[in-house]
Amino acid sequence: MGAFEKKMQFSYENSQKIIKLVSEIDMFKGKWSALENKRESFLSELKNIATVESIGSSTRIEGATLTDQEIETLISNLDIMKLETRDKQEVVGYYESLELIFDNYNDIELTENYIKQLHSTLLNYSVKDDRQRGIYKISTNKVVATYPNGTTKIIFNTTKPHLVPKEMEEVIHWTLLNINQEYIHPLIVIGLFIYEFLSIHPFHDGNGRLSRLVTSLLLLKQEYDFIKYISFEHLIEERKKEYYSSLMDCQKNRYSDSEKIDNWIIFYLSSLKKLTAKLEVKLKEIQQENQIYLNDRQKQIVKIIKEEQPCKIGDIHRIIPGISINTLKKDINFLAKNQIILKYGQRKGSVYKLNIGV
């Protein structure tokens, strides 16, 4: 039995919990695959929401402060010349990394080179990280939790720099060897890889964000496509205390025969299960084949048009100025295309009314 397998010698009770969670996630995977291609407008909107939530949550977990609304405005009006703060630099780096994975996950292999390339993309705009993009750490680092009030706490120490290449090579080799085998379920293999990656902490900075990007990459490569439409990062932000606690509990016995990762695996799988439950709720909202799914922002726009009609885009923007004009135009076009609102006039003279037939 290898070193990684020893970490998965779980108690009977925890083994049963893990089997149940894996089974429930796989049942939803099958259901989602059967429905996925039938709800294009619904899926597109879910993906947009999930992308913003993922960027916001993953960067805030590491100490950034931008809200989801600020992030949506930033990526809707992207001007890399105006990324004057570290928070904005990190947000755009995460956005481009996530889009790269969503668009190319079938072609991105789990190798050290690809992981280093993703790290470079992630930190592409971070001025202070010029010298460490895509390069394994050369000094010791720690896993540090950053809390909303600005305080920090050391969660655990990580692999020493001179051991990083060896440990990364070993865990990547083990993961590739086992990911498509029947002996260990791929969800468990992915869970172990992420735990090992966080324990190694191979780069000086950006490890937490990169671990969440790689989680999405590996899940997509195993056809857990629903991960594109609901934010795993957002759920981790909500369960931040449990996230760190599960890592600490397993990592305290690092490099000993007592190191077991059951608490981490249960946390990670239960998080995926919670995501499937949230998607189940959203699916119920569009049970009828032709029903149009509206997000909260679009519902607010429809309400404004109903109360203020006829409306111009400028009128709506004055009532809800927090939404960028580009996002507002996209929503208006979506509502008009689906005949929820009606457009009268052309260009700047266009006004909108509610379609009373809807």
C-alpha positions as CSV (number, residue, x, y, z in Angstrom):
1,M,0.0,0.0,0.0
2,G,1.4,3.4,-1.0
3,A,1.7,6.5,1.1
4,F,-1.3,8.2,-0.5
5,E,-3.5,5.1,0.0
6,K,-2.6,5.0,3.7
7,K,-4.1,8.5,4.1
8,M,-7.4,7.1,2.9
9,Q,-7.7,4.3,5.5
10,F,-10.9,5.7,6.9
11,S,-13.1,4.5,9.8
12,Y,-16.2,2.5,8.8
13,E,-18.5,5.4,9.7
14,N,-16.6,7.9,7.6
15,S,-16.3,5.4,4.7
16,Q,-20.1,5.1,4.7
17,K,-20.5,8.9,4.7
18,I,-18.1,9.2,1.8
19,I,-19.8,6.4,-0.2
20,K,-23.2,8.1,0.3
21,L,-22.0,11.5,-0.8
22,V,-20.2,10.2,-3.9
23,S,-23.4,8.3,-4.9
24,E,-25.6,11.4,-4.5
25,I,-23.3,13.6,-6.5
26,D,-23.1,11.0,-9.3
27,M,-26.8,10.7,-9.4
28,F,-27.1,14.5,-9.9
29,K,-24.3,14.3,-12.5
30,G,-26.4,11.9,-14.6
31,K,-29.6,14.1,-14.2
32,W,-27.7,17.2,-15.1
33,S,-26.1,15.7,-18.2
34,A,-29.5,14.7,-19.5
35,L,-30.8,18.3,-19.1
36,E,-27.8,20.4,-19.8
37,N,-28.2,21.1,-23.5
38,K,-31.9,22.0,-23.3
39,R,-31.7,25.3,-21.4
40,E,-29.3,27.5,-23.2
41,S,-30.4,30.9,-21.9
42,F,-30.8,29.5,-18.4
43,L,-27.4,27.9,-18.4
44,S,-25.7,31.0,-19.9
45,E,-27.1,33.2,-17.1
46,L,-26.2,30.7,-14.4
47,K,-22.6,30.5,-15.7
48,N,-22.4,34.3,-15.6
49,I,-23.6,34.5,-12.0
50,A,-21.3,31.6,-11.0
51,T,-18.3,33.2,-12.6
52,V,-18.7,36.5,-10.8
53,E,-19.4,34.6,-7.5
54,S,-16.3,32.4,-8.0
55,I,-14.0,35.3,-8.7
56,G,-15.3,37.3,-5.7
57,S,-15.3,34.5,-3.2
58,S,-11.9,33.0,-4.2
59,T,-10.2,36.4,-4.0
60,R,-12.0,37.4,-0.8
61,I,-10.9,34.2,0.9
62,E,-7.4,35.4,0.4
63,G,-8.1,38.9,1.7
64,A,-9.4,40.9,-1.3
65,T,-12.3,43.2,-0.6
66,L,-14.2,43.8,-3.9
67,T,-17.9,42.9,-3.8
68,D,-19.6,40.8,-6.5
69,Q,-21.2,43.9,-7.9
70,E,-17.9,45.7,-8.2
71,I,-16.4,42.6,-9.8
72,E,-19.2,42.4,-12.3
73,T,-18.8,46.0,-13.3
74,L,-15.0,45.5,-13.6
75,I,-15.1,42.5,-15.9
76,S,-17.9,44.1,-18.0
77,N,-15.8,47.2,-18.7
78,L,-12.3,45.6,-18.7
79,D,-9.5,48.0,-19.2
80,I,-6.2,46.4,-18.1
81,M,-4.6,49.9,-18.0
82,K,-6.7,50.8,-15.1
83,L,-5.9,47.9,-12.8
84,E,-4.3,50.2,-10.3
85,T,-5.1,48.1,-7.1
86,R,-3.9,44.7,-6.1
87,D,-7.5,43.6,-5.6
88,K,-8.4,44.5,-9.2
89,Q,-5.3,42.8,-10.5
90,E,-6.1,39.6,-8.7
91,V,-9.8,39.6,-9.8
92,V,-8.9,40.0,-13.5
93,G,-6.2,37.3,-13.2
94,Y,-8.7,34.9,-11.7
95,Y,-11.3,35.8,-14.3
96,E,-9.0,35.0,-17.2
97,S,-7.8,31.8,-15.6
98,L,-11.3,30.6,-15.0
99,E,-12.4,31.4,-18.6
100,L,-9.2,29.7,-19.9
101,I,-10.2,26.5,-18.0
102,F,-13.9,26.6,-19.0
103,D,-13.0,27.0,-22.7
104,N,-10.0,24.6,-22.8
105,Y,-10.3,22.1,-20.0
106,N,-10.2,19.1,-22.4
107,D,-6.8,20.2,-23.7
108,I,-5.2,21.2,-20.3
109,E,-3.4,18.2,-18.8
110,L,-2.5,17.8,-15.2
111,T,1.2,18.4,-15.4
112,E,3.7,20.6,-13.6
113,N,4.1,22.7,-16.7
114,Y,0.4,23.4,-17.0
115,I,0.1,24.1,-13.3
116,K,2.9,26.6,-13.6
117,Q,1.2,28.2,-16.7
118,L,-2.1,28.5,-14.8
119,H,-0.2,30.2,-11.9
120,S,1.4,32.6,-14.4
121,T,-2.1,33.5,-15.9
122,L,-3.5,33.9,-12.4
123,L,-0.9,36.4,-11.4
124,N,-0.5,38.0,-14.8
125,Y,-1.6,41.4,-13.7
126,S,-0.2,41.3,-10.1
127,V,2.7,43.8,-10.2
128,K,4.1,42.6,-6.9
129,D,4.3,39.0,-8.2
130,D,6.5,39.7,-11.2
131,R,9.3,37.6,-10.0
132,Q,7.4,34.5,-8.8
133,R,4.9,33.8,-11.6
134,G,5.0,30.1,-12.6
135,I,8.0,29.5,-10.3
136,Y,8.0,27.2,-7.3
137,K,8.7,28.9,-4.0
138,I,12.3,29.5,-2.9
139,S,11.4,30.4,0.7
140,T,9.2,28.9,3.4
141,N,5.5,29.9,3.4
142,K,2.5,29.0,5.6
143,V,-1.2,28.6,5.1
144,V,-2.7,31.7,6.6
145,A,-6.5,32.4,7.1
146,T,-7.5,36.0,6.5
147,Y,-10.8,37.0,8.2
148,P,-13.2,39.8,7.4
149,N,-11.9,42.1,10.1
150,G,-8.4,41.9,8.7
151,T,-6.9,39.5,11.3
152,T,-4.9,36.5,10.2
153,K,-4.2,33.1,11.7
154,I,-1.6,30.5,10.7
155,I,-3.4,27.3,9.8
156,F,-0.4,25.0,9.1
157,N,3.1,25.0,7.9
158,T,3.8,23.7,4.4
159,T,6.4,21.7,2.4
160,K,9.9,23.0,2.6
161,P,11.0,24.6,-0.7
162,H,13.7,22.0,-1.6
163,L,11.1,19.2,-1.4
164,V,8.4,20.8,-3.5
165,P,9.5,19.5,-7.0
166,K,9.6,15.9,-5.6
167,E,6.3,16.1,-3.8
168,M,4.5,17.7,-6.8
169,E,5.9,15.1,-9.2
170,E,4.7,12.3,-6.9
171,V,1.2,13.5,-6.3
172,I,0.7,14.3,-10.0
173,H,1.9,10.9,-11.0
174,W,-0.4,9.2,-8.5
175,T,-3.4,11.3,-9.6
176,L,-2.9,10.5,-13.3
177,L,-2.4,6.9,-12.5
178,N,-5.6,6.6,-10.5
179,I,-8.0,9.2,-11.9
180,N,-9.5,6.8,-14.5
181,Q,-9.1,3.5,-12.6
182,E,-12.0,1.8,-11.0
183,Y,-10.3,1.1,-7.7
184,I,-10.6,4.7,-6.3
185,H,-13.5,6.9,-7.3
186,P,-12.3,10.0,-9.3
187,L,-14.0,12.4,-6.8
188,I,-11.8,10.9,-4.1
189,V,-8.7,11.1,-6.3
190,I,-9.4,14.8,-7.0
191,G,-10.0,15.4,-3.3
192,L,-6.6,13.9,-2.3
193,F,-4.8,15.9,-5.0
194,I,-6.3,19.2,-3.8
195,Y,-5.4,18.3,-0.1
196,E,-1.8,17.5,-1.1
197,F,-1.5,20.6,-3.3
198,L,-2.6,22.8,-0.3
199,S,-0.3,21.0,2.0
200,I,2.7,21.4,-0.3
201,H,1.8,25.1,-1.1
202,P,4.2,25.0,-4.1
203,F,4.2,28.7,-4.9
204,H,5.1,31.7,-2.8
205,D,1.6,33.2,-3.3
206,G,-1.7,32.3,-5.1
207,N,-1.9,28.7,-3.9
208,G,-5.4,28.9,-2.4
209,R,-6.8,30.5,-5.6
210,L,-5.0,28.1,-7.8
211,S,-6.2,25.1,-5.8
212,R,-9.8,26.1,-6.5
213,L,-9.1,26.7,-10.2
214,V,-7.5,23.2,-10.4
215,T,-10.5,21.7,-8.6
216,S,-12.8,23.0,-11.3
217,L,-10.4,21.8,-14.0
218,L,-10.2,18.3,-12.7
219,L,-14.0,18.0,-12.1
220,L,-14.7,19.2,-15.7
221,K,-12.2,16.7,-17.1
222,Q,-14.2,14.0,-15.3
223,E,-17.5,15.4,-16.8
224,Y,-18.9,17.0,-13.7
225,D,-20.0,19.8,-16.0
226,F,-22.4,21.3,-13.5
227,I,-19.4,22.9,-11.7
228,K,-19.5,25.7,-14.4
229,Y,-22.9,26.8,-13.4
230,I,-22.7,27.0,-9.6
231,S,-19.8,28.5,-7.6
232,F,-17.7,26.1,-5.6
233,E,-15.6,29.0,-4.4
234,H,-18.7,30.9,-3.1
235,L,-19.7,27.9,-1.0
236,I,-16.2,27.6,0.5
237,E,-16.4,31.3,1.4
238,E,-19.6,30.6,3.2
239,R,-18.0,27.6,5.0
240,K,-14.6,29.2,5.5
241,K,-14.3,28.1,9.1
242,E,-15.1,24.4,8.3
243,Y,-12.7,24.6,5.3
244,Y,-9.8,25.6,7.4
245,S,-10.7,23.3,10.3
246,S,-10.9,20.2,8.0
247,L,-7.4,21.0,6.6
248,M,-5.9,21.7,10.0
249,D,-7.3,18.5,11.4
250,C,-5.8,16.3,8.7
251,Q,-2.5,18.3,8.3
252,K,-1.6,18.2,12.0
253,N,-0.2,14.7,11.4
254,R,1.6,15.5,8.2
255,Y,4.5,13.1,7.4
256,S,3.4,10.5,9.9
257,D,1.4,7.2,9.7
258,S,-1.4,8.9,11.5
259,E,-2.1,11.4,8.7
260,K,-5.7,10.7,7.5
261,I,-7.7,12.9,5.2
262,D,-11.2,11.8,5.9
263,N,-12.4,15.1,7.4
264,W,-11.1,17.0,4.4
265,I,-12.7,14.5,1.9
266,I,-16.0,14.7,3.8
267,F,-15.9,18.5,3.7
268,Y,-15.1,18.6,0.0
269,L,-17.7,16.1,-1.0
270,S,-20.4,17.6,1.3
271,S,-19.7,21.0,-0.4
272,L,-20.2,19.4,-3.8
273,K,-23.4,17.9,-2.6
274,K,-24.6,21.3,-1.3
275,L,-23.9,22.7,-4.8
276,T,-26.1,20.0,-6.4
277,A,-28.9,20.8,-4.0
278,K,-28.7,24.5,-5.0
279,L,-28.9,23.6,-8.6
280,E,-31.8,21.3,-8.0
281,V,-33.7,24.3,-6.6
282,K,-32.9,26.3,-9.7
283,L,-33.9,23.5,-12.0
284,K,-37.3,23.5,-10.4
285,E,-37.8,27.1,-11.4
286,I,-37.7,26.1,-15.0
287,Q,-39.6,22.9,-15.1
288,Q,-41.8,23.9,-18.0
289,E,-39.9,23.6,-21.3
290,N,-40.5,27.2,-22.5
291,Q,-40.3,29.0,-19.2
292,I,-37.7,31.7,-19.1
293,Y,-35.3,31.9,-16.1
294,L,-34.7,35.5,-14.9
295,N,-32.1,36.3,-12.3
296,D,-32.8,38.8,-9.5
297,R,-31.3,41.8,-11.5
298,Q,-33.5,41.0,-14.5
299,K,-36.6,40.7,-12.3
300,Q,-35.8,44.1,-10.9
301,I,-35.5,45.6,-14.4
302,V,-38.9,44.1,-15.4
303,K,-40.4,45.6,-12.2
304,I,-39.0,49.1,-13.0
305,I,-40.3,48.9,-16.6
306,K,-43.7,47.9,-15.4
307,E,-43.9,50.8,-13.0
308,E,-42.2,53.5,-15.1
309,Q,-43.0,52.5,-18.7
310,P,-42.2,53.7,-21.3
311,C,-38.6,53.6,-20.2
312,K,-35.2,54.3,-21.8
313,I,-32.1,52.5,-20.7
314,G,-30.9,55.7,-19.1
315,D,-34.0,55.9,-17.0
316,I,-33.4,52.4,-15.6
317,H,-29.7,53.1,-15.0
318,R,-30.6,56.1,-12.9
319,I,-32.8,54.0,-10.7
320,I,-30.2,51.2,-10.3
321,P,-26.8,52.9,-10.9
322,G,-24.8,50.1,-9.4
323,I,-25.2,48.0,-12.6
324,S,-22.8,48.8,-15.4
325,I,-24.5,50.2,-18.6
326,N,-23.0,47.2,-20.6
327,T,-24.6,44.7,-18.2
328,L,-27.9,46.6,-18.4
329,K,-27.9,46.5,-22.2
330,K,-27.3,42.8,-22.2
331,D,-30.2,42.3,-19.8
332,I,-32.5,44.5,-21.9
333,N,-31.6,42.6,-25.0
334,F,-32.2,39.3,-23.3
335,L,-35.6,40.4,-22.1
336,A,-36.6,41.8,-25.5
337,K,-35.3,38.7,-27.3
338,N,-37.6,36.6,-25.1
339,Q,-40.5,39.0,-25.6
340,I,-40.8,39.8,-21.9
341,I,-40.5,43.4,-22.8
342,L,-41.2,45.2,-26.1
343,K,-38.9,47.7,-27.8
344,Y,-40.2,50.8,-29.6
345,G,-37.9,53.0,-31.7
346,Q,-34.2,52.8,-32.6
347,R,-30.9,53.4,-31.0
348,K,-30.9,56.3,-28.5
349,G,-34.6,56.9,-29.1
350,S,-35.5,53.3,-28.0
351,V,-38.1,52.9,-25.2
352,Y,-39.3,49.8,-23.5
353,K,-42.6,48.6,-22.2
354,L,-43.7,45.4,-20.5
355,N,-45.3,42.8,-22.8
356,I,-48.7,42.5,-21.4
357,G,-49.1,39.1,-23.1
358,V,-46.5,37.5,-20.9
